[in-house]
Amino acid sequence: MSVRELVVLGTASQVPTRHRNHNGYLLRWDGEGILFDPGEGTQRQMLRAGVAAHDLNRICVTHFHGDHSLGLAGVIQRINLDKVPHPVVAHYPLSGKRFFDRLRHATAYRETVALTEEPVDADGVLVDTGGYTLEAARLSHPVESYGYRLVEPDGRRMLPERLVAHGIQGPDVGRIQREGVLGGVSLDEVSEVRRGQRFAFVMDTRLCDGVFTLADGCDMLVIESTFLDEDAALATEHGHLTAGQAARVALDCGVRHLVLTHFSQRYTEPDDFERQARDAGFDGELTVAHDLLRVPLPKRR
């Protein structure tokens, strides 16, 4: 059975707290695992969450502030120690290659795994696997930062009552799917488009075009809400979002499930983030993330 879920490894902004580890998020997408922004301590959080190095196929880093990247050294070395049997691809802003190189080679270890680097230097599609496309868009932060978006191609849902009405059954169902027409009946007459699922990961940023591009029509949006609304001036100054701003993005972009994360240590009441998100008008599924939480993607409509 295919699994599509977010595994939250850490939710703290800038510094860890007693209850929040530095950032880290694993997206399980069918048979693949995409690790986003492994901050310090991610390797241990993976252990606590039941995530193995073998589960990782891609690593996506939004930017090179420590709370989003210091865990790279340990994760990369663990991938090699465990001799992961498949290639692993790393995406990160090209301007930060010197930081990636330092983290990749922070200490001596034996390299046993093909780790391919595919840096990001422009908006657009990074890879098309056939099962999904991975896209990037530039964000607005004091250092170069990119958000990521995963889009599944649209499919087809066969409509049994229409198949029966046209006398199509058995092997002929597969035939009309392959050929697009059967006995004068088109595929459009007996099926409908099944919209592919969409997932976006938006970390440290002010409001900008890239935020809305990534969030547009997403089934799940994982987005930073470092500050509460009363500290909006601080958020703008330091290149971050508030809970209300993140929720309004989700509302405007038709997001189905909003996941708020990346919280400043100054706040101790998670309910405040939920309250401000609801006050902003978002009425979809809402999760205020905490460490080791698992959040399934919404079921297809």
Secondary structure, 3 states (H helix, E strand, C coil): CCCEEEEEEECECCCCCCCCCECEEEEEECCEEEEECCCCCHHHHHHHHCCCHHHCCEEECCCCCHHHHCCHHHHHHHHHHCCCCCCEEEECEHHHHHHHHHHHCCCCCCCCCCEEECCECCCEEEEECCCCEEEEEECCCCCCCEEEEEECCCEEEECHHHHHHCCCCCHHHHHHHHHCEECCEEHHHCEEEECCCEEEEECCCCCCHHHHHHHCCCCEEEEECCECHHHHHHHHHHCCCEHHHHHHHHHHHCCCEEEEECECCCCCCHHHHHHHHHHCCCCCEEEECCCCCEEECCCCC
